[in-house]
Amino acid sequence: MIHQIPKDFCQFYIVRHGETTMNRDHRIQGHFDSDLTNDAINQARQLGKELSNIEFAATFSSDLLRANKTAKLIQLEKKSTIIATELIKERKMGVFEGKKVEELSQKLKKMLYMLSDPKQSNIIKSLQVETIEEVTRRVNLFLRKTALAYKNKRVLVVTHGGIIGRLLLDLSYQNVKSFEDLKIANLSYLILNSNGVEYEIAGVNNIDVLTTEN
């Protein structure tokens, strides 16, 4: 189903990259990068076929390899130019990058789960982790600029689970309050309408809410 674009809005198809070897090993990636798995390569090509009837005016990706390669696979048959940008890359996770959660010390685990609390900005900075405010600022900048440049058009955006989760939380999707309530599968996507000021969710694909507060 192709969703209608409200007048003077841009419609974003915001896709999470394909599974990587670090995803498969349950490691925290952040700005670390790793190769796509063979399954991910096949699944990205399949998603490209599923979206082939949608005309995208432009294709953007995070400048991290896993997102950029996924975008190229999705648009393989159309041979579209991919515009890579650091504005939609995953949140920098500092000292946690490359580590398995279950291998962290109890102290680091406690700190990891404090990273979504703006009141803990001093701890976040000391761990070389990007703050939520910093992530939100750059993602909003990308959305505003792109929405104004592509009014009444659709664009494909390949990014990361953390970025999609942040958008869903900020837009109060199904009353979700934390990342723990969301399951954002690799190659799932969010359809977002925006005119650079207003934002509305038009649909989701393969994104599940585990618990909600009504």
C-alpha positions as CSV (number, residue, x, y, z in Angstrom):
1,M,0.0,0.0,0.0
2,I,1.4,3.4,-1.0
3,H,0.5,6.1,1.5
4,Q,-0.7,9.5,0.2
5,I,1.6,12.5,0.8
6,P,0.0,15.5,2.5
7,K,0.3,18.7,0.5
8,D,3.7,20.3,0.8
9,F,5.0,17.4,2.9
10,C,7.9,15.0,2.2
11,Q,7.3,11.3,2.8
12,F,10.3,9.5,4.3
13,Y,10.7,5.7,4.1
14,I,13.2,5.3,7.0
15,V,14.8,1.8,6.9
16,R,17.0,0.1,9.4
17,H,20.1,-1.5,7.8
18,G,20.5,-5.2,7.3
19,E,21.8,-7.6,9.9
20,T,25.6,-7.3,10.5
21,T,28.0,-9.8,12.0
22,M,28.0,-7.7,15.2
23,N,24.2,-7.7,15.3
24,R,24.3,-11.5,15.0
25,D,26.9,-11.7,17.9
26,H,24.8,-9.3,20.0
27,R,27.5,-6.7,20.2
28,I,27.0,-2.9,20.7
29,Q,27.9,-1.2,17.4
30,G,27.5,2.6,17.7
31,H,30.1,4.0,15.3
32,F,31.8,0.6,15.0
33,D,31.1,-1.1,11.7
34,S,30.9,-4.7,10.5
35,D,29.9,-6.5,7.4
36,L,26.4,-7.5,6.4
37,T,25.6,-11.1,6.8
38,N,24.7,-13.2,3.7
39,D,21.1,-13.3,4.9
40,A,21.1,-9.5,5.1
41,I,22.3,-9.1,1.6
42,N,19.5,-11.3,0.2
43,Q,16.9,-9.7,2.4
44,A,18.0,-6.2,1.3
45,R,17.6,-7.2,-2.3
46,Q,14.2,-8.6,-1.6
47,L,13.1,-5.4,0.2
48,G,14.3,-3.5,-2.9
49,K,11.9,-5.6,-5.0
50,E,9.0,-5.0,-2.6
51,L,9.6,-1.2,-2.8
52,S,10.3,-1.2,-6.5
53,N,6.9,0.3,-7.4
54,I,7.6,3.4,-5.2
55,E,9.3,6.3,-6.9
56,F,11.9,7.8,-4.6
57,A,13.2,11.3,-5.6
58,A,16.4,10.6,-3.6
59,T,18.1,7.9,-1.5
60,F,20.0,8.8,1.6
61,S,22.0,6.7,4.0
62,S,24.1,7.0,7.1
63,D,27.7,7.3,6.3
64,L,28.4,4.1,8.2
65,L,29.2,1.1,5.9
66,R,26.4,-1.1,7.0
67,A,23.7,1.4,6.1
68,N,25.3,2.6,2.9
69,K,25.7,-0.9,1.6
70,T,22.1,-1.8,2.5
71,A,20.9,1.3,0.6
72,K,22.9,0.2,-2.5
73,L,21.4,-3.3,-2.3
74,I,17.8,-2.0,-1.9
75,Q,18.3,0.4,-4.9
76,L,20.4,-2.1,-6.9
77,E,18.0,-2.4,-9.9
78,K,17.4,1.3,-10.1
79,K,21.1,2.1,-9.9
80,S,20.3,5.2,-7.8
81,T,22.9,7.5,-6.4
82,I,23.2,7.1,-2.7
83,I,23.7,10.3,-0.7
84,A,25.7,9.4,2.5
85,T,25.4,11.7,5.5
86,E,26.7,11.7,9.1
87,L,23.5,13.4,10.3
88,I,21.7,10.0,10.4
89,K,24.5,7.8,11.6
90,E,23.9,5.7,14.8
91,R,24.5,7.2,18.2
92,K,28.1,7.1,19.3
93,M,28.4,4.6,22.1
94,G,31.9,5.3,23.3
95,V,33.4,2.7,25.7
96,F,30.5,0.3,25.0
97,E,31.2,-0.1,21.3
98,G,32.2,-3.7,20.3
99,K,31.2,-5.2,23.6
100,K,28.5,-7.7,24.4
101,V,26.1,-6.5,27.0
102,E,26.4,-9.8,29.0
103,E,30.2,-9.3,29.1
104,L,30.0,-5.9,30.8
105,S,30.8,-5.4,34.4
106,Q,27.8,-4.7,36.7
107,K,29.0,-1.1,37.0
108,L,29.1,-0.6,33.2
109,K,25.7,-2.3,32.8
110,K,24.2,0.1,35.3
111,M,25.7,3.0,33.4
112,L,24.5,1.6,30.0
113,Y,20.9,1.7,31.1
114,M,21.3,5.3,32.4
115,L,22.2,6.5,28.9
116,S,18.6,7.4,28.0
117,D,18.3,9.7,31.0
118,P,19.1,13.3,30.1
119,K,19.8,14.0,33.8
120,Q,22.9,11.7,33.6
121,S,24.7,13.9,31.0
122,N,27.9,14.1,33.0
123,I,28.1,10.3,33.1
124,I,27.2,10.0,29.4
125,K,30.0,12.4,28.5
126,S,32.6,10.6,30.7
127,L,31.9,7.4,28.8
128,Q,32.4,9.2,25.4
129,V,28.8,8.6,24.5
130,E,26.8,11.0,22.4
131,T,23.9,12.6,24.3
132,I,20.3,12.1,23.2
133,E,20.1,15.9,22.6
134,E,23.1,15.7,20.2
135,V,21.5,12.8,18.3
136,T,18.1,14.5,18.1
137,R,19.6,17.8,16.9
138,R,21.4,16.3,14.0
139,V,18.5,14.0,12.9
140,N,16.0,16.9,13.1
141,L,18.4,19.0,11.0
142,F,18.5,16.2,8.3
143,L,14.7,15.9,8.3
144,R,14.0,19.6,8.1
145,K,16.5,20.2,5.3
146,T,15.3,17.2,3.3
147,A,11.6,17.9,3.8
148,L,12.0,21.4,2.5
149,A,14.1,20.2,-0.5
150,Y,11.7,17.4,-1.5
151,K,8.2,18.7,-1.0
152,N,5.4,16.4,-2.3
153,K,8.0,13.7,-3.0
154,R,9.2,10.5,-1.4
155,V,12.7,9.8,-0.2
156,L,14.4,6.6,0.9
157,V,16.5,6.8,4.1
158,V,18.7,3.9,5.4
159,T,19.8,4.4,8.9
160,H,20.0,2.6,12.3
161,G,17.7,1.1,14.9
162,G,18.7,3.7,17.5
163,I,17.7,6.5,15.1
164,I,14.3,5.0,14.3
165,G,13.7,4.2,17.9
166,R,14.4,7.8,18.9
167,L,11.9,9.1,16.3
168,L,9.2,6.7,17.6
169,L,9.8,7.7,21.2
170,D,9.8,11.5,20.3
171,L,6.5,11.0,18.4
172,S,5.0,9.0,21.3
173,Y,4.3,6.0,19.0
174,Q,1.7,3.8,20.7
175,N,2.6,5.5,24.0
176,V,6.0,3.8,24.0
177,K,8.2,5.2,26.8
178,S,11.5,3.4,26.3
179,F,13.6,1.4,23.8
180,E,13.0,-1.7,25.8
181,D,9.4,-1.5,24.6
182,L,10.3,-1.6,20.9
183,K,11.5,-4.4,18.6
184,I,13.0,-2.8,15.5
185,A,14.0,-5.6,13.2
186,N,16.8,-5.3,10.6
187,L,15.3,-4.0,7.4
188,S,12.1,-2.9,9.1
189,Y,11.0,0.6,8.3
190,L,9.0,3.7,9.4
191,I,7.0,5.8,7.0
192,L,7.2,9.4,8.2
193,N,5.5,12.6,6.7
194,S,7.1,15.9,7.5
195,N,7.1,19.5,6.2
196,G,10.1,20.4,8.3
197,V,8.0,21.5,11.2
198,E,5.3,18.9,11.7
199,Y,5.9,15.2,11.9
200,E,3.4,12.3,11.5
201,I,3.8,8.6,11.3
202,A,2.0,7.2,8.2
203,G,2.9,3.6,8.8
204,V,5.5,1.0,10.1
205,N,6.7,-2.3,8.7
206,N,8.1,-5.1,11.0
207,I,8.3,-2.8,14.0
208,D,6.7,-4.3,17.1
209,V,5.7,-2.7,20.4
210,L,6.3,-5.2,23.3
211,T,4.4,-3.3,26.0
212,T,2.4,-0.1,26.1
213,E,0.9,2.1,28.8
214,N,-2.6,3.2,27.9
